[in-house]
Amino acid sequence: PEAYGFWQFKAQSLKSITDASKALTTTGSPTFSSNVVTITNEPGKGLISPLNDAGSAFSLTGVIDLSVSTFGSTLVIAGNFDNSSGSSGAGIYFSGSGSSIQVNLTAGGAGKGVIVDPTKALFFAISVDTSTNKAVCLFKQDGDSNEAAEVTMTAYVANSKYLALGSYIGSSVSNIKSYEFAVYDKALSADDVNWKYQLA
């Protein structure tokens, strides 16, 4: 499926490579180096896509480098999740510390988490489809056997926030390096997500 917006940061640009009119906006001060962008991930800061949650279906994928990240408390890294007045949207967050870092999905009561190696790059993908009350997610690193999984949402609530590489909530502050980020105005199947990983 074609992405609504797809950003490869080796281009050192915030314009989508599929449609230059679609650009990420920044609420922080991202820095480019080589083939990555580094953002300071803290509440209200990040790279904001032009796609918001229309209450039907959306997806996002990305590849990040965790080696510069600081863990120790919940760290949201992507999505539009907001819990300021009840939980809404969907997001990806890290929990744990040391060698027990876990990456997790939260979306409408659905959850999925896997332990990851913070020294390796991580591919992530989440897809939300309110017509079926299903979410699909994949968290994968080189050498592991993880495949995309479908989980059931019990109480998904949409919000008007734009899908972001960064966080709208929380108290954790950390640097995040990203190689690429994409958003879709449609749901992705588990097969679509596994295929996207092969291309990343």
Secondary structure, DSSP 4 states (H G I P E B T S, - for coil): ---SEEEEGGG--SB-SS-TT-B-EESS--EEETTEEEEEE-BTEEEEEEEE--SSEEEEEEEEE-TT---SS-EEEEE--B-TTS-BSEEEEEE--TT-EEEEEEETTEEEEEEE-TTSEEEEEEEEETTTTEEEEEEE-TT-----EEEE-SS----SPEEEEEESS-S--EEEEEEEEEEESS---HHHHHHHHHH-
